[in-house]
Amino acid sequence: MEQLILIGCSITPRPPPPPPPPPKKKFAGGNGGRGGDVILECSNSVWDFSGLQHHTKAGRGGHGLSKNQIGTRGSDKIAQVPVGTVIHRVQGEQPSVTANKLTRALDPWDIPDVEEHSAASSNQFGNTAMKDLGGCLSHQPTVPKDYNDGNGIGSQPEKEMYLHACSKPGLSATNHDANNHRHQVEIDETDQSEDEDKEFWEDEDDFDMDNEEEEVETESEEQDQVQYSVAEMTKPGQRLIVARGGEGGLGNAFIFKEMRLPKENRHEEISRLRTGHPGNEALLILELKSIADVGLVGLPNAGKSTLLSALSRARPEIADYAFTTLRPNIGSLTYEDYFSVKVADIPGLIKGAHENRGLGHAFLRHIERTKVLAYVLDLAATLNGRKGVPPWEQLHDLAMELEHYQEGLTKRPSLIVANKIDEEGADKMYEELKRRVQGVPIFPICAILEEGVPDLRVALRNLMDDTLDPQGIDLSKIIVD
């Protein structure tokens, strides 16, 4: 019988494998989007500032997203202003010119503002952030400049629009609660004791006098800080950026991959970079000065609006009382060869208009941009018992007001329109006017009947010719009693 022998198995235990290394952190937070810009656009479809908001704000940039997605760019705020707008700066940076383009309806297949929403605009902040870890742009105070517009240095216009524009940046994906607004200091009023109340009432008069002096000083400082005529908008489609949007904050994908932060105050620096740069703020004064080739200048009720309706297709308000026209009416005078001349009906001027009597400054400012001046005189002002001013004195008063307002304004090419020639006795006044005024052509017309208007149209066309040497009004050649 065979014997079965069993052999045992010897097993040596092996050490367990080392644990796998922890996965590297993948930072994938994208940068915040850039804020929108506040843009002023010159448009022919706007006549005044009635549709313009006093406080204009552009769109906010979008927050950064995961997977290193950059936030969307904020939408621009485009405010339309009329042609002839003059910009005075009180606070903020100098307005910058952007591409001139007319506002139009987009084609259904067009993508609005493709270039403005590109990711490259948001990445520009990275280079700036590496140089400036503070993440803040400081506003430089405006430097006062002397300004003389014929009203005296530092004079304020009558009709003006105050515009406060600002824009905001977006935030990074890792910081949604950052506050970019200006901090307002709140003053808590404490109760006063009886002794303090007595002292307060005793010193009330002195306190009021101090307040009045401080208000006068602050007003004078604000006037000194205004920079006049920093920009003018004279062409339709012209655009100016008055407040630029801030750059969006950096996401952690950019901060930890592209930048080397110091160990000290590391978390504070990261929070600053995530916040982004604030947008610019600007405080502007907008003034409207109409643009026309020919300006109709005259006293109230001289027939300027009626003459404008006879020369062009404009239909201004016409009435038999003074100051019917409170803002210039502009008409287009078109000739057979398609040559076009813009004629402006300037509101009536009175004696002392250069001292702002009868809204004189608001009316005289529109004459500054005209190339040719047509003095409209009323021949019937003193006829049939009317207590008016003779036409030669009307011309003298108008020329004096223009010269006092801005020296050399009467030297522009000029002609005289003797209106209301159809009135009884107007022929004698016309002959006397020709005797008393020399050196300037005089055209007798009846605007309401359109008599003499064709000759006036030809004369205005000749004055627009740069090859000729037309004369202005010479006060020494006007004979006044």
Steps between C-alpha positions, in 0.01 A plus 500: 500500500639841382548790745368855402727787605354858513740794470401838651509839310708789626357850414682821583263805542565792264480869615185683384544731198554872577186715484458702179606866517221749562367661181627845416262783545365621171413866523241571234334827607475743207559876499216746541369688198580860419240765579320692227581855386282810509499648150355824366385479138424798279167459320282708269185346646549673837434871544560556870599330826145418614547125443837483675521365854699698755661184636608253231649161586638230270445126541693293751742233385411136562658285769770253407387140459643154558720323245696824459214675322529877484198704605297688242579862422255758633274670248585855397264784581459723194335838561406705195564875503414761235747634246688797644541366854792648693640299793637668813674272751455540875638165615642192333740412221528664161237366253654280231393465139363169380411381151235719340203297390133570463247318714301265279273199530705181503454232242347182651826316425727768646663444837507829693835612642693185406837664550401658827400162651827328413701332773811703418358814661463323834847345488658844472452540872758229571794713390373794700442289809854362495633854523245633746390261773282768651234442237374857513504791259519844659322799346724800443343835593415731216729791430319834474529684173403852410221523248371799312196456278410863466304503823804551721740251655329215683146600403235233518268424206129537546369178345715212609461135584685338792590139419646257752633189326656193658566136416579186698724194451417134542633274776699182488341158551629475857375830637139602441445727797771762446374856525641751251287798594629807673488473877265750654582627844197502724494750782302402804345791678516484878264665738612830639482597859323813623826689534598411146159617375549839665843539347360391164226765499745769612738421213230441236555831322876446476440147376267621222755758385771233488274272297427775249872571458573128452225470237641796307849348516379158380307656210805699391717187523254303286500774237882504498515123449278501192692445177306664221463372144700178543315353200244596237264273311438649157449202266219243498627161608788645702559308823685588819573268792444707812537217757684172441404175664727343758698181443359181649661321793743213449393141555708250697604327176693810398620599845662169597638414155629831371591695814734456795354652809699580815442279801424798719144629466435239235128476559457878498679532167289222350178665612610829346580339168165322494313827546621670180538865406206737552355676200550870433258766613453835330296811575436702185313813398341478154427820312314523169612740228308462176695466176378687192646680199277808525361656816192722493560768765244759604286648773186318617212508248728602212369212285791254523285188535278611211810558287634155586174339388522697173860395435464132591244234582536557873177584682591679824240640735390847388299743716453873549664518843863526608722202573294253302824317419685377810747268326652523152307354209714367215388471139677378189524732199560283191593637158450358152854358491426316829717739698355516851525775760379466859318807631440551874228719646671649806255603778440873533768712667431805714719782621733367769500142367877478551428547873261201480184711492211318341695169492761681293783255559277206415423661163835662416695176537336361185641786291858395575484210252334680210701601195269770362280745693175636362369796702119499479363854557137603545422795273155546654614522863425875523219525241130554569555616858713203606748577779790304361861557403601633156672238282840670502494507880397134498809420296723707726367331816539151350857568389589641842361193679695262275821697541465516878428128515797398284743741342519470123163328462365784284790460255349184355338517154171680546198642320191692610144376449251788507180315581135611477554715190128458421394724790383853426789743535764222499650628171606827663653310792688281254646805319601652832662170602710495182615854571602426859669161448790457261723212394246216544245380240136557594214287366141622538260208537157401625550164664132417538434564127845370397575819308872549440582154641653364171756787495582430864562133423753595233672745734536238774652261247754764396600567862572129545757518220848501654658660192321832560590756764170594664485777757367501852326769701702812573353695793668819381296487176164493681350847553286516812331812638 
